[in-house]
Structure formats: C-alpha cells, structure tokens
Amino acid sequence: MLKEQLLEDFKNAMKEKNELKKNTIMMIRSAILQVEKDTQKEMSENEIIEIISKELKKRKESLADYEKSGREDLIQNINDEMAVIKAYLPEELSREEIEKIIVETIAEIGAVTMKDMGKVMQAVKPKMAGRADNKLVNEIVKAKLG
C-alpha cells in the first residue's frame, strides 16, 4: 500500500512539476527497490517504513554537517526533503509512549540487567518501527535496565 502511494505521489509530483517532491520520492523508491533486489523478496509495510526512516536519518545527519558549514541553501533543501519523507512515516511516539512500551516489553521478557539489553531492543524494535528514534530508545532501555 505504501509503495503504491509513493508511486501515485511520484506521478502527481511529475505532473505538478514539483522537482523537490519528485526527486525525494524517487530516492525513497529507489532505496526500496534496491533492498528488494538485494534480498530478492518484496518488502512488507514495516520494512518499507524502516527504509523510509533510514532515508530520514541520513538527511538528519547531513543537516548537522550543513549547519556547521553555514550552507543555508542546502539546509533549506534538506528540511524540505525531510518534510516530504515524514509524510510517509507514521506519527512519532512521545517519550512517555516509548517508555511505556519499553517497560511493558521488559516485563514481558523478564529482563533485569544490562545483559538483557539486546533481547529488549530486539523485542521493542518491531513495536516501534519507524515511530521512534533508535538512539532515544537505546537511551531509555539503558536507563530502565541500568
């Protein structure tokens, strides 16, 4: 469904001559197609959301570099791209919602020490696919287990 939405929006962006949206969607679609080609299987909605999240993360990382160099033109372009990408991601969870999911997951799997962090992260990841920053999740899990 998300793939079809991307294709439809890509066609509309071409009709509207919206270069930024067209190019951003084309990058997302090519990332999805590349993963599908590499794994030789069709991606599920959650896997597509993960790929889109990675594209957003790449832009966030390059934004920091552009801000350091003071390139206002590139900063604006990256922010516009991020706005297009965010439209395809589910709404991000609040810190409280993330903590609640983590606490529930820790109780479910019986995690008690930092040695269980890998198990907790693995169990939490699908529950938050594309809706939470992994750094924040990692930080909260460490706080809860530490």
Rosetta constraint file for C-alpha pairs under 8 A:
AtomPair CA 1 CA 5 HARMONIC 6.25 0.50
AtomPair CA 1 CA 45 HARMONIC 7.44 0.50
AtomPair CA 2 CA 6 HARMONIC 6.17 0.50
AtomPair CA 2 CA 45 HARMONIC 6.69 0.50
AtomPair CA 2 CA 48 HARMONIC 7.62 0.50
AtomPair CA 2 CA 88 HARMONIC 7.68 0.50
AtomPair CA 3 CA 7 HARMONIC 6.28 0.50
AtomPair CA 3 CA 29 HARMONIC 7.67 0.50
AtomPair CA 3 CA 48 HARMONIC 7.96 0.50
AtomPair CA 4 CA 8 HARMONIC 6.13 0.50
AtomPair CA 5 CA 9 HARMONIC 6.05 0.50
AtomPair CA 6 CA 10 HARMONIC 5.95 0.50
AtomPair CA 6 CA 25 HARMONIC 6.57 0.50
AtomPair CA 6 CA 29 HARMONIC 7.19 0.50
AtomPair CA 7 CA 11 HARMONIC 6.28 0.50
AtomPair CA 7 CA 29 HARMONIC 7.95 0.50
AtomPair CA 8 CA 12 HARMONIC 6.29 0.50
AtomPair CA 9 CA 13 HARMONIC 6.01 0.50
AtomPair CA 9 CA 25 HARMONIC 7.76 0.50
AtomPair CA 10 CA 14 HARMONIC 6.28 0.50
AtomPair CA 10 CA 21 HARMONIC 7.52 0.50
AtomPair CA 10 CA 22 HARMONIC 5.46 0.50
AtomPair CA 10 CA 25 HARMONIC 6.07 0.50
AtomPair CA 10 CA 26 HARMONIC 7.07 0.50
AtomPair CA 11 CA 15 HARMONIC 6.32 0.50
AtomPair CA 11 CA 22 HARMONIC 7.96 0.50
AtomPair CA 12 CA 16 HARMONIC 6.06 0.50
AtomPair CA 13 CA 17 HARMONIC 5.84 0.50
AtomPair CA 13 CA 18 HARMONIC 5.03 0.50
AtomPair CA 13 CA 19 HARMONIC 7.16 0.50
AtomPair CA 13 CA 21 HARMONIC 6.09 0.50
AtomPair CA 13 CA 22 HARMONIC 5.17 0.50
AtomPair CA 14 CA 18 HARMONIC 6.30 0.50
AtomPair CA 14 CA 19 HARMONIC 7.35 0.50
AtomPair CA 14 CA 22 HARMONIC 6.14 0.50
AtomPair CA 17 CA 22 HARMONIC 7.96 0.50
AtomPair CA 18 CA 22 HARMONIC 6.06 0.50
AtomPair CA 19 CA 23 HARMONIC 5.91 0.50
AtomPair CA 20 CA 24 HARMONIC 6.05 0.50
AtomPair CA 20 CA 80 HARMONIC 7.72 0.50
AtomPair CA 20 CA 81 HARMONIC 6.98 0.50
AtomPair CA 21 CA 25 HARMONIC 6.04 0.50
AtomPair CA 21 CA 81 HARMONIC 7.27 0.50
AtomPair CA 21 CA 84 HARMONIC 6.49 0.50
AtomPair CA 22 CA 26 HARMONIC 6.02 0.50
AtomPair CA 23 CA 27 HARMONIC 6.22 0.50
AtomPair CA 24 CA 28 HARMONIC 6.41 0.50
AtomPair CA 24 CA 81 HARMONIC 6.10 0.50
AtomPair CA 24 CA 84 HARMONIC 7.15 0.50
AtomPair CA 24 CA 85 HARMONIC 7.42 0.50
AtomPair CA 25 CA 29 HARMONIC 6.06 0.50
AtomPair CA 25 CA 84 HARMONIC 7.89 0.50
AtomPair CA 25 CA 85 HARMONIC 7.73 0.50
AtomPair CA 26 CA 30 HARMONIC 6.03 0.50
AtomPair CA 27 CA 31 HARMONIC 6.18 0.50
AtomPair CA 28 CA 32 HARMONIC 6.34 0.50
AtomPair CA 28 CA 51 HARMONIC 7.81 0.50
AtomPair CA 28 CA 52 HARMONIC 6.39 0.50
AtomPair CA 28 CA 55 HARMONIC 6.99 0.50
AtomPair CA 29 CA 33 HARMONIC 6.08 0.50
AtomPair CA 30 CA 34 HARMONIC 5.92 0.50
AtomPair CA 31 CA 35 HARMONIC 6.36 0.50
AtomPair CA 31 CA 51 HARMONIC 7.10 0.50
AtomPair CA 32 CA 36 HARMONIC 6.22 0.50
AtomPair CA 32 CA 43 HARMONIC 7.71 0.50
AtomPair CA 32 CA 48 HARMONIC 6.63 0.50
AtomPair CA 32 CA 51 HARMONIC 6.58 0.50
AtomPair CA 33 CA 37 HARMONIC 6.00 0.50
AtomPair CA 34 CA 38 HARMONIC 6.08 0.50
AtomPair CA 35 CA 39 HARMONIC 6.01 0.50
AtomPair CA 35 CA 40 HARMONIC 8.00 0.50
AtomPair CA 36 CA 40 HARMONIC 5.36 0.50
AtomPair CA 36 CA 41 HARMONIC 5.40 0.50
AtomPair CA 36 CA 42 HARMONIC 5.62 0.50
AtomPair CA 36 CA 43 HARMONIC 6.36 0.50
AtomPair CA 37 CA 41 HARMONIC 7.22 0.50
AtomPair CA 43 CA 47 HARMONIC 5.68 0.50
AtomPair CA 43 CA 48 HARMONIC 6.10 0.50
AtomPair CA 44 CA 48 HARMONIC 6.19 0.50
AtomPair CA 45 CA 49 HARMONIC 6.17 0.50
AtomPair CA 46 CA 50 HARMONIC 6.24 0.50
AtomPair CA 46 CA 126 HARMONIC 7.90 0.50
AtomPair CA 46 CA 129 HARMONIC 6.35 0.50
AtomPair CA 46 CA 130 HARMONIC 7.84 0.50
AtomPair CA 47 CA 51 HARMONIC 6.34 0.50
AtomPair CA 48 CA 52 HARMONIC 6.21 0.50
AtomPair CA 49 CA 53 HARMONIC 6.04 0.50
AtomPair CA 49 CA 88 HARMONIC 7.82 0.50
AtomPair CA 49 CA 89 HARMONIC 6.37 0.50
AtomPair CA 49 CA 129 HARMONIC 6.89 0.50
AtomPair CA 49 CA 130 HARMONIC 5.64 0.50
AtomPair CA 50 CA 54 HARMONIC 6.24 0.50
AtomPair CA 50 CA 129 HARMONIC 6.31 0.50
AtomPair CA 50 CA 130 HARMONIC 5.49 0.50
AtomPair CA 51 CA 55 HARMONIC 6.42 0.50
AtomPair CA 52 CA 56 HARMONIC 6.36 0.50
AtomPair CA 52 CA 85 HARMONIC 7.01 0.50
AtomPair CA 52 CA 88 HARMONIC 7.59 0.50
AtomPair CA 52 CA 89 HARMONIC 7.23 0.50
AtomPair CA 52 CA 130 HARMONIC 7.87 0.50
AtomPair CA 53 CA 57 HARMONIC 6.13 0.50
AtomPair CA 53 CA 89 HARMONIC 7.32 0.50
AtomPair CA 53 CA 130 HARMONIC 5.55 0.50
AtomPair CA 54 CA 58 HARMONIC 6.17 0.50
AtomPair CA 55 CA 59 HARMONIC 6.53 0.50
AtomPair CA 55 CA 85 HARMONIC 7.80 0.50
AtomPair CA 56 CA 60 HARMONIC 6.29 0.50
AtomPair CA 56 CA 82 HARMONIC 6.09 0.50
AtomPair CA 56 CA 85 HARMONIC 6.45 0.50
AtomPair CA 56 CA 86 HARMONIC 7.49 0.50
AtomPair CA 57 CA 61 HARMONIC 6.21 0.50
AtomPair CA 58 CA 62 HARMONIC 6.30 0.50
AtomPair CA 59 CA 63 HARMONIC 5.94 0.50
AtomPair CA 59 CA 78 HARMONIC 6.32 0.50
AtomPair CA 59 CA 81 HARMONIC 7.97 0.50
AtomPair CA 59 CA 82 HARMONIC 6.85 0.50
AtomPair CA 60 CA 64 HARMONIC 6.73 0.50
AtomPair CA 60 CA 82 HARMONIC 7.92 0.50
AtomPair CA 61 CA 65 HARMONIC 7.03 0.50
AtomPair CA 62 CA 66 HARMONIC 6.30 0.50
AtomPair CA 63 CA 67 HARMONIC 6.10 0.50
AtomPair CA 63 CA 75 HARMONIC 6.16 0.50
AtomPair CA 63 CA 78 HARMONIC 6.54 0.50
AtomPair CA 63 CA 79 HARMONIC 7.93 0.50
AtomPair CA 64 CA 68 HARMONIC 6.33 0.50
AtomPair CA 65 CA 69 HARMONIC 6.45 0.50
AtomPair CA 66 CA 70 HARMONIC 6.00 0.50
AtomPair CA 66 CA 71 HARMONIC 5.48 0.50
AtomPair CA 66 CA 72 HARMONIC 7.73 0.50
AtomPair CA 66 CA 74 HARMONIC 6.69 0.50
AtomPair CA 66 CA 75 HARMONIC 6.05 0.50
AtomPair CA 67 CA 71 HARMONIC 6.42 0.50
AtomPair CA 67 CA 72 HARMONIC 7.57 0.50
AtomPair CA 67 CA 75 HARMONIC 6.70 0.50
AtomPair CA 71 CA 75 HARMONIC 6.14 0.50
AtomPair CA 72 CA 76 HARMONIC 6.14 0.50
AtomPair CA 73 CA 77 HARMONIC 6.36 0.50
AtomPair CA 74 CA 78 HARMONIC 6.10 0.50
AtomPair CA 75 CA 79 HARMONIC 6.19 0.50
AtomPair CA 76 CA 80 HARMONIC 6.17 0.50
AtomPair CA 77 CA 81 HARMONIC 6.22 0.50
AtomPair CA 78 CA 82 HARMONIC 6.09 0.50
AtomPair CA 79 CA 83 HARMONIC 6.28 0.50
AtomPair CA 80 CA 84 HARMONIC 6.52 0.50
AtomPair CA 81 CA 85 HARMONIC 6.27 0.50
AtomPair CA 82 CA 86 HARMONIC 6.00 0.50
AtomPair CA 83 CA 87 HARMONIC 6.58 0.50
AtomPair CA 84 CA 88 HARMONIC 7.53 0.50
AtomPair CA 85 CA 89 HARMONIC 7.06 0.50
AtomPair CA 86 CA 90 HARMONIC 7.91 0.50
AtomPair CA 89 CA 130 HARMONIC 6.59 0.50
AtomPair CA 89 CA 131 HARMONIC 7.38 0.50
AtomPair CA 90 CA 130 HARMONIC 6.89 0.50
AtomPair CA 90 CA 131 HARMONIC 6.03 0.50
AtomPair CA 91 CA 131 HARMONIC 6.18 0.50
AtomPair CA 92 CA 130 HARMONIC 7.60 0.50
AtomPair CA 92 CA 131 HARMONIC 4.30 0.50
AtomPair CA 92 CA 132 HARMONIC 5.71 0.50
AtomPair CA 93 CA 97 HARMONIC 5.86 0.50
AtomPair CA 93 CA 98 HARMONIC 6.25 0.50
AtomPair CA 93 CA 128 HARMONIC 7.99 0.50
AtomPair CA 93 CA 131 HARMONIC 5.63 0.50
AtomPair CA 93 CA 132 HARMONIC 5.85 0.50
AtomPair CA 94 CA 98 HARMONIC 6.27 0.50
AtomPair CA 95 CA 99 HARMONIC 6.13 0.50
AtomPair CA 96 CA 100 HARMONIC 6.16 0.50
AtomPair CA 97 CA 101 HARMONIC 6.31 0.50
AtomPair CA 98 CA 102 HARMONIC 6.18 0.50
AtomPair CA 98 CA 128 HARMONIC 8.00 0.50
AtomPair CA 98 CA 132 HARMONIC 7.44 0.50
AtomPair CA 98 CA 137 HARMONIC 7.06 0.50
AtomPair CA 99 CA 103 HARMONIC 6.04 0.50
AtomPair CA 99 CA 140 HARMONIC 6.74 0.50
AtomPair CA 100 CA 104 HARMONIC 6.18 0.50
AtomPair CA 101 CA 105 HARMONIC 6.07 0.50
AtomPair CA 101 CA 124 HARMONIC 7.38 0.50
AtomPair CA 101 CA 127 HARMONIC 7.90 0.50
AtomPair CA 102 CA 106 HARMONIC 6.05 0.50
AtomPair CA 102 CA 120 HARMONIC 7.70 0.50
AtomPair CA 102 CA 124 HARMONIC 6.60 0.50
AtomPair CA 102 CA 140 HARMONIC 7.82 0.50
AtomPair CA 102 CA 141 HARMONIC 6.72 0.50
AtomPair CA 103 CA 107 HARMONIC 6.28 0.50
AtomPair CA 103 CA 144 HARMONIC 7.60 0.50
AtomPair CA 104 CA 108 HARMONIC 6.13 0.50
AtomPair CA 105 CA 109 HARMONIC 6.25 0.50
AtomPair CA 105 CA 120 HARMONIC 6.72 0.50
AtomPair CA 105 CA 123 HARMONIC 6.95 0.50
AtomPair CA 105 CA 124 HARMONIC 6.64 0.50
AtomPair CA 106 CA 110 HARMONIC 5.73 0.50
AtomPair CA 106 CA 111 HARMONIC 5.13 0.50
AtomPair CA 106 CA 112 HARMONIC 7.65 0.50
AtomPair CA 106 CA 120 HARMONIC 6.28 0.50
AtomPair CA 107 CA 111 HARMONIC 6.73 0.50
AtomPair CA 109 CA 120 HARMONIC 7.53 0.50
AtomPair CA 111 CA 116 HARMONIC 5.44 0.50
AtomPair CA 111 CA 117 HARMONIC 7.69 0.50
AtomPair CA 111 CA 119 HARMONIC 7.95 0.50
AtomPair CA 111 CA 120 HARMONIC 7.17 0.50
AtomPair CA 111 CA 145 HARMONIC 7.68 0.50
AtomPair CA 112 CA 116 HARMONIC 6.75 0.50
AtomPair CA 112 CA 145 HARMONIC 6.10 0.50
AtomPair CA 113 CA 117 HARMONIC 7.38 0.50
AtomPair CA 113 CA 145 HARMONIC 5.37 0.50
AtomPair CA 113 CA 146 HARMONIC 6.73 0.50
AtomPair CA 114 CA 142 HARMONIC 7.03 0.50
AtomPair CA 114 CA 145 HARMONIC 5.56 0.50
AtomPair CA 114 CA 146 HARMONIC 6.16 0.50
AtomPair CA 116 CA 120 HARMONIC 6.33 0.50
AtomPair CA 117 CA 121 HARMONIC 6.07 0.50
AtomPair CA 117 CA 141 HARMONIC 7.01 0.50
AtomPair CA 117 CA 142 HARMONIC 7.31 0.50
AtomPair CA 117 CA 145 HARMONIC 7.43 0.50
AtomPair CA 118 CA 122 HARMONIC 6.07 0.50
AtomPair CA 119 CA 123 HARMONIC 6.15 0.50
AtomPair CA 120 CA 124 HARMONIC 5.98 0.50
AtomPair CA 120 CA 141 HARMONIC 7.57 0.50
AtomPair CA 121 CA 125 HARMONIC 5.93 0.50
AtomPair CA 121 CA 138 HARMONIC 7.33 0.50
AtomPair CA 121 CA 141 HARMONIC 7.63 0.50
AtomPair CA 122 CA 126 HARMONIC 7.65 0.50
AtomPair CA 123 CA 127 HARMONIC 7.48 0.50
AtomPair CA 124 CA 128 HARMONIC 6.52 0.50
AtomPair CA 125 CA 129 HARMONIC 5.94 0.50
AtomPair CA 128 CA 132 HARMONIC 5.97 0.50
AtomPair CA 132 CA 136 HARMONIC 7.41 0.50
AtomPair CA 132 CA 137 HARMONIC 7.04 0.50
AtomPair CA 133 CA 137 HARMONIC 6.39 0.50
AtomPair CA 134 CA 138 HARMONIC 5.96 0.50
AtomPair CA 135 CA 139 HARMONIC 6.13 0.50
AtomPair CA 136 CA 140 HARMONIC 6.19 0.50
AtomPair CA 137 CA 141 HARMONIC 6.12 0.50
AtomPair CA 138 CA 142 HARMONIC 6.18 0.50
AtomPair CA 139 CA 143 HARMONIC 6.29 0.50
AtomPair CA 140 CA 144 HARMONIC 6.17 0.50
AtomPair CA 141 CA 145 HARMONIC 6.10 0.50
AtomPair CA 142 CA 146 HARMONIC 5.47 0.50
